[in-house]
Amino acid sequence: EDDGKTPRLLFERHIFHRELRKRAPEKLARAVEVGLAIPKWNRAVQYKDQGTSRGRLAVLARARAIDTECANRSCSWGVGQTMGFLAEEMGFGSATEMVHSITDGGIAAQVSAMVREISNKKLKDELNSHNWAGFARIYNGPGYAANQYDTKMAAAYSKWVVKFPPENEERVEEEKIDIIPTRMAEPPKTMAESKTGWAAIIGTITAVGTAVGQAVDSIKPLLSDPKVVVLIVIIALATGAFIYWDRRRKLRQDLV
């Protein structure tokens, strides 16, 4: 984020409601009153104040003022969009511990957390077989198709496998994949918005590329199959690019 230290995040109001109800019910009414907790996901209000990094950091600060752990559990974090409430499943003592880890460890730690989640959810076969829809259904949830996670992964794989071919396999020519456009068209960007967007994307890809060497060392002990390691590296590189575009698109739709 723009503060130079916080990993990219997105606060989920319905998750905050659920976590407070389970862990700190006495604080739930306050969170609802100030508009930070809602019982069900609602596009109209879910991300209304998170269109900028400054906005996301402000929402996080307000939620942490109510309950730090529940706030951290209610966000997706880093390049892998790892949900805080999965912290214990990935070997962390709490979501707060996980956030500290991926903050201090940078992109490499974020990729490592993503790989832990992939390993825990037993998605190795989906990656090896390039079953992007099967992977996205489990990793991103049943609404994956609306955000085109599977087609974006397929396109990213075709792009990056040319530069990072799996071991013992010959290089293949890059194959273009037709992406079905979303139903709701994004409003035309101004020249300034376009330049800003591309600058952010390029910056993200550069950061991911710098740290990917470190990330591979942390990935190998978790997934012994070298083909899986290559796939994870490809996904990590591509994620940094399309996460910015995808969230920007969704936030624009929410404001239309």
N, C-alpha and C positions, 0 to 999 in steps of 0.2 A: 504494500500500500504506500501512499504518498509520504508517510512518516519515515520511510526508509528502513523499517525493521519488521513491521507486522506483515505476516504472509497474507496474500490475497484472501479475502473472506466474503461470505455472504450470510447474513443473519436470517434465521428462519423463525418467524413469530409463532407458528403453530408448534414447533419443537420446543420453544421456550415455555409455552403454556404447558406442554406435556411434562417437561423436566421439572418445572416448579411444582406442578401438581403432585409429582411423585416424591420430590426431594425437599421441597420447602413450601408446603401448601399455604403457610401463613403469609407468604410474600406474593402469592398469585394475584390477589385482588388489586394490589398496587400496580403490578405489571399490566394487568388488563386496563386499569383506569388510565394509565399513561400511553396506552396504545402499543405496547411492546409484546403483548401476548394475545393470541387469538386461538380459539379451540380447533379450528380447521383451516387448512390452507385456503387462502383467498387472494386471487391474482390482483384484485383492485387495491389491496392495502399491503400485500406481502413485502414488496420492495420499493414502495413509493418514495422513500427517503434514502435509497441506497444507490442512486444513479451516479454518484461520484465517490472517490476514495474518501474524501472528507466526510461525506454523508455516512458511509459505512462505518468509519471509525467513531463517529459521533453516536450512532445507534449502539455500537458495541459498548462504548463507555457508559451509556445510560443503562444498558442491560446489566453490565458488571456492577454498577452501583446498587442494583437490586440483589443480585447474587452472582458472584464471579464464576463459580463452577458451572452453574446452570447456563449462564451466558455463553461460556466457552463450549459447552456441550451442544449448543443450539446453532452453531455456525459450521459451514463447510470451510475447510482450510487448505490453502496451498494449491499447487498445480494439479493435484489429484482430486480436489474438492472433497477431501476426507472429512466426514462428519465427526464432530467432537464426541458425540455419544458412543462412538465406536472405540474410544481410547482404550478401555480395559481389554477388549477383544484383541487389540494389537500389542498388548504387553505393557501398557502404561498404567500407572497407578490412578490417574484421573485425566480428565480432559485438559485441565490446567497444566499438568505435567507434559502432556502431548504438545500443547501449544508452545510451551517453553522450549521443548526439544526441536520442533520444526522452525522456531524462530531463530534459535542459536545456530542450528545446523544448516540453515538456508535451503536452497533448492535441492541439494543432495538429500537432506533429511525429509523433505516433502515427498520426493520420489520414493524414498525408503518406506515412508508411511503408506503410500499408495500401493507399493508392492506387498506390504504386510496384509493390507485389506484384500488384495487380489488372491493372495495365498490362503488366507482364512476362508474366503468364500469359494475356494476350490475352482477357480476360473482358468486354471492352466490349460485344460483341454480346449476351452473356447478360444483362447489365444492361439494355440498351436494349429487349430483347424480353421482359423480366421472366421469364426462364427461371431461376427461383430454384434448381431442382433441379440444372440444369446448372452453375450458378455454384458452388453448395455442393459438388458432387462434386469440382470441381477445387480450390477454395479451402480447403475443410475436410477433404477426403479421402473415400475410398469409404464410410466409416462415417457420413456426414453424416445419413442418414435416422434413425439410432438416436437422435440428439440433436435431431432436428427442425429443423435449421438452415434448411432451405428453407421450411418452413411459418412459421417465426418471421420470416424475411425478408419473406414475402408479407404477413403481418399487419402488420409494421412499415411496409412501403411504403404499404399502404392507410391506415394511420393518419396518416403524416407527409406524404403527397402532398397531403392536404387543406390543410395549413398552408403547404407549399412546393411549389406546382404547377409543373411543368416550363414553361419559357418557351414562349409562343405556344400554350398549351393552357388551356382553360377549367378552372375548379375542378370537381372531381367530388365527389359525395357519398361520405362514408366508408362503406365496405362491410365488414361483419363477415365474418370468415373463421373457419370452424369448425376448431379445432385438435384433432387426434386425441390423446388423452391417452397418456402413456407407459405401458408395460406394468407397470412397478413403481411403485406409488403412493408418493408422498413421505409420510413420517411426519407426523402432525398437528403443526403448529407451536403453541408456547405463545404467549400474548399478548406476552411479552417478545421472543420471536424474531421475531414478525411485525412489531412496531414497529421492531426493529433492522434487519430486512431492508428494510423500506420506506424507512427513513431512509438506508440505504446507497444504495438505488436512486435516490432523489431527489437525493442528493448527487452521484452519478455523472452523472445527466442534467444537473444544473445546471452541473457542470464542463465537460461536453461542449458545452452551449449557449453558455457564455461564450467558448470557444475556437474555435467553428466558423467565425466570421468570418475569423479568421486562417488557418484551415485551407483555406478556399476559395481564397485567394490562392496557396497552394502547390500546390493541386490543378489549377488552370486551365492552367498550362504543361504539365502532364503529359497531360491529356486535354482536347483542344480542344473537343469536343462539349459544349455547355452542358447537354444533357439528362443526360449522364453525370455532370457535376459535381453536378447536383441529386440524382441517385440516390445518389452517394457521400455527400453531406451527410445525406440521409435515413438511409442505412445507419449512418453514424457516430453520429448522434443515437440511433438505436435500439439500437446495439450496447452502449453504455454501460449501458442498462437491462437487456437480457436476458442479458449476459455474467455479471452477478452471479447472477441467478436460475439460469442453466444450470449454472454450476460448483457452486453450492450444492446443486442437485439431484443432480448426479453424485457429489459427495462424500458426500452422505447415503446414496446407494445403495451406495457402496463400503463404508460402515460397517455396513450392515444385515446 
